[in-house]
Amino acid sequence: MITWILGSILIIWCLYKRFAKDAYVEGYPLGMPRGSIRALIAILVVAFPFSYLIGGQEIPSAVTSAIFILVAFYFEARKGKKEELLEFIDDVRYPDKPKEKVIYPLYLPKFSVRIMLVSMLVLILVINAYGPNVPFETTNTLEDILMIISFFILGSIFKKIVNIQEDKRSKRLINMKLAEDSSISNERVIEYISSQDKSWLKKKGRNCHSIITLIAIIIALILYTIEIDYEILTLLFYAFTLRTTLFLFINIYYGFRD
C-alpha cells in the first residue's frame, strides 16, 4: 500500500510539473527530466517491502534481487561521455554564456531521489529489526543468477546494435561536413553532429523502452500485491513465471542503458 501511495503522489507531482510552464524536457520519456523513469522505478521497488513488513510476511527473493540491482545501478549512473564532452566544449567556447537551468529527475531538488532511496533502505532495516523481523528471501539459485546475467547481456546487445547504427550515421555526417569544409575543427564537427536530428531508434526507441520497463515493473508489483502468478514458460532448467519475468526487464533496461 505504501508503494502505491508514494507512487501516486510522485506521479501526480510529475504531471503537475510536467504541464507547467517551461517544464517540458525535449528528448526524454514523457517529456520529463532525464532519469525520471529510472528514479520512479527505483522508488516503487525499494518502497515495496514495507507492505510485507506491515503484514509480517517474508519478502520475496525476486523483490530483494530487484532492489539490489536497482540501487547499485542507480547510484552508479552518470551522464554519458558525449553529454559531458559537449558541455565542456560549450563552457570553453562560451565562458560567459548563462548556464541553463538544470531540471533534476522527478522535478525534485538535486540528490533528492538518492536521499529517498537511502532513507527507505535504512527505514526498512530499522523497522524490521525492531518490529516483525521478517526474513528477506535469499533463495536465488545459480539458474536465477544466470537469468539475471543473461537478460543484462541481452540489453547490452541491443545497446551495441543501436550504437553501431549511430556510429555509421555519425560517420556519414562527418564525411558530409568535411566534404563541405576540410579545415573545420573537431569541436565544430561535434557541434554539427549534436545539432542534427537523432534517428528514430535513438530518439524514440530508448524512450519507448524506458516506458515499457516502467509498465512491466508496475504490473509485476500489482501481481505481487494481489498475490497472482503463473508459469508462462519452461526453458531447459528454468521456469519463467509472470512476475519474475516482468522483473527481469530491469536487467534488460540497465544492460541497454549502462
Phi, psi and omega in degrees: 000320180299321179302314184287325176294311180296317179297319179296318179299314181295319180294316178297318178298314181295319178296319179298313181288325184300321183263010174282171182295133176058028181261351180286131180248112184294135172091001182239157186307130177060014179072017180264165183301153178306131177091000183293316179295316178300318180293319181295318178299314182298315182295316181300316183287317182294329179281345188297323181299341180302325179297322180287325178295318180296321180272357180067032182255154177292135181280124185301150182298319181297323179292316179300314179298318180298321179297314179302313183295312183297313182294316181300311182287327181295318181284343177275336187298136178221175175295150177291158181299323181296316180296318180295321180295316181295321178295320180296314179299319180296320179294322182288316184284326183231070184297335182265001181291130180299140180288137176287147179293128180271127176255119185272166183309138179062018180061027180258161178300160181304138179072002181299315183296318181295320178296320178298315182296314179297317181299317180294319179297316178296318181296320177300314181295318181293312180300317181292322182292322183256008182233243186290335181053049180279149180281149170268120180300130176231052185261021179298123178269176176299327178295319178298315180297320179297321179294319178301313180295318183297317181289328175295316178297322178300317176297321179295324178294316177302317180297319180298319179298315179297316181296322179297316179297319180291324177296318178298318181294319179296321179296321178297319179295320179296314180298321178295318182290319180293328178294328178283320183210101184288347182264006183296143182281162179298322181298318180292326177297315179298316179298320181296314181298316182293336181278345181282151177298135179286157177293162180301318182298321181283320188277316185253327184302313181293322179296318177298320180297319179296317181294319178299319179297316178301315179297318180299317181291320178298317178298317179299317180293324176296317180296322176293323181294316182267003175057053176239133178199153174203157182282132181250339182195139172244119184239106182055259187258000188234133177258116180273115172263162186298313184293313182292326178295319177296322177293332179294343175300333178300318182291322175297318182301311182283331173296324180287323186269327189245000000 
